[in-house]
Amino acid sequence: MRYDELEAAILQLVMAAGEDELRAFGLETVTRLVQGELLDTVWDRELDEDAWEALASARENVRTASAAELRAQLERIDAGIRADGDLDNALLIVITALEHWTTYLEEGRREELYELALRSVEEVDMEVPADLDDFLATPEMAAEYERTKRLLTAGLTPPFPAAT
């Protein structure tokens, strides 16, 4: 499956999913992205101290925090960005994952979960670079697509694109 086909398949899954599946997918995905090891190699100089504290709080409470609480943390993070437009990719994935989840909680827009799914694919691609002509060739990328499909179709009946 080429990358553009993967994007289209994920968009189809998000648009067809029920509200319960969307919420379960979003919560599991944002938790995986923000509580993982992505930030282990990020330099302290990317954010000021208050922004790091806000990020730590958002990461710790992402499963239980309200949209308003997450938005307040994101505003603190944004105010404390020291980088001049060149944030570390791992840090950028974590912050944008929080942003997509928060906006989904605020507005209920499915597009935010589509974008969250793409951030999750990017995170896997950072660990195990994929071939653009066969994006699911690596077991890790195929597993990420299968995880996405499983969560978004839990209450639906097939057919949905298979991992190829």
N, C-alpha and C positions, 0 to 999 in steps of 0.2 A: 504494500500500500504506500503510495507516494504521500508526502506531507500534506499536499492540498486535499487529497482524498481523506486523510485522517482528520483534518479540520472539518471537512464536510460531514463525515460520519459522526464526529463528536457533536457538532451543531444539531444534527438530526436527533441524536440521543437526548440532548438537553431539551429540545423543543417538544419531543414526544413524552418526556417524563412527567409523572404526576408530582404534585407538591411534596408529598412525603419523600419520594425518591430524590427530588431536587435538594431538599433540606439535608437528608442523610448524606448524599454525595458531597454537598458543599461543606458540611461540618467535618466529615472525614478527611476531605482533601485539604481544607485550610489547616486543620490540625496537623496533618502529615507534613505540610510544607513549613509551618511556623515552628513546630516543635522538633523538627529533624535536626540533622547535623550541618545544615547549610551554612550557618553562621560561625562555625568553628574556626574558619580561617579569615574572617573579616577583621580588618584593622579597626582599632578603636577610633581612629581619626575620622572615620566616615560620618559619625554623628557626635553631637556634644553629649555631655553626661545626662542631661534631662531627657534627651531623645532616647538614649540607651535604656534609661529607666522606664520610659513609656513603652518602648518596644518589648522589654522584658515582661512588663505587666500585661500587655496585649497578648504576648505569646503564652503566658501562664494561664490567662483567663479566657482565651478565645472560645472555649466551649460553653462558657456560662455568661460571658459579658453581653450586655445589651448593645444594640446598634449605637446608642448615644455614648456609652462608655468606650466602645471601640473608636468611634469618631473622635472623641476627645484625645485618646491616645495617639491616633493618627495625626491630629493637628500638632501635638507636641513633637512627634517624630519629624514631621515636615518642617517645623520651625527650627529643629536642631540639626538639619542636614548640613554638613560642612563641605561635602564634595561639591565641585562646581559642574554639575551635570553628568559626572562620571561615577555613579555609585557602583560599587562592587556588584556583579551580576547576582550573586547569592542573596545579598542584602536587598537588592531590587526585587527579586522574586518574592521574598518574605513580605516586604512592604506592599507590593502590588496584590499579593494574595489576601492580605488583611484588608486592603482597599476594596477588592472585588467582593469579599464576604460581607464587609460592612455595608456596602452599597446594596447588595442583595437583601440584607436584613432591613435596610431602610425603605427600599423601593420595590422589592420583589421581582426585579428584572432578571429574566432567565439569561440574558446576554452576559450578565456578571458571572454566572456559573460556567458559561461557555469559556469566558476568559480565564476563569480560575482553572478549568480543565487544561487549557493551553499552558498556563504557568506550571502545572504539574508535569506535563509532557516536557517542557523546557528543563525542568529540574532533573528529570531522568536523563535527558539528552546531555546535560552538563556532566553527569556521572559516566554515562556510556554513550558516546556520540553515535548518532544514528545515520544511516545512509539515506539521503533524501529520496532516492528512487525506491527504497524498500525500508520504510521507516520502522516497520515492526519486525525487522529481521533479528534484532537482538532480543534475548529472552526478557530483559528488563523492560524494554519498550512494549513488547507484546503483553507483558504482565500489567503494565500501567493501563493500556487500552482495555484489557479484560476487566480490570478493577473498575474503571470508569463505566464500562458497559454493564457490568453486574449491578453496580449501585443505581444506575439510572434506569435500568429495566426491571428492577426487582418486582414491581407490581404490574408489569406489562407482559404481553405475549409477543413472541418473535414474529416476523423476521427482522433482524438487525445485522449490520455488516459484521462479518466474521474477521478475526485477525488473520491476515494473509501475509 
